[in-house]
């Protein structure tokens, strides 16, 4: 079925690519035309389903590059995952995926589940059995015994276990291999955030094994040593990238950041709309350093992609636009933030050519909002239509 979406302006995705009084033509799940309204209208069949929004903006559906649908954003997500059976957990994940979609997010990357449940959910959504965003999923993240998120089932000890886990995740249908290179903040008894769980050699083995089955690697790395290992091993994305050193301080290294930029590795800070409260807890000095690192990375040419770590305490799934305000606070213009959450994120996830841009042949993942989000991101909160692969939400 054909749909014609007309709007006061079309934001194609990249900064500056704007069509005033524009339209998008959709056939089934695919965009077939975009351009000035009159031109696109002429290509539409008689009886096309029209969605007319003068005074509104149509833009690509947003991409959240870091979520955990298995976690419920309560104060006890780890306990809840451990208590739930797979069927209950999957039902909750489907609800949370739906929340993402309602919030204008048409693609999420799930960076850690149990038993490949996000992969199962991905397939059910893709088959049209459930409404939800496109899911790019990792399955259980690689970690060490007793390490960060060990309870998701991806603990490995030694090279053979590493190879086996990568192959098993690939067999589950994973789109990406996730590895907890450093400690994290939510697993009692696991290594501290600054310390590395894997050596550079082991991480290189993970990247090689993943490449052998055609998969990129996403590296969770808070510690500076872990970040340096990830850059050296050649992962696709570094999550968090907080440059922590032993003792609680920060240790940013220009040479490592230059390597990240030079190798085209993307960095996802993974902060939710709750970023202000999170930074407030750190105190002004550490908060300032956490924020400044993103400006510093950007200044060195590192490509930043937004994600929320959705599912962690207070990292809700239904306010991605709220999470993007972090970049406004850093001084990024709204049009640039939209580009990051669409074009850049699609490229980072290997989806360039499929989503993240309004172009013929791309999936019809569209968002219509009241006002001009390139002037003020607040408009992203005023959604009037979300199309996911051509289906209205
Ligand atoms: Zn995470």
Boltz pocket constraint, residues with backbone or C-beta under 6 A from the ligand:
constraints:
  - pocket:
      binder: B
      contacts: [[A, 66], [A, 67], [A, 68], [A, 111], [A, 270], [A, 309]]
      max_distance: 6.0
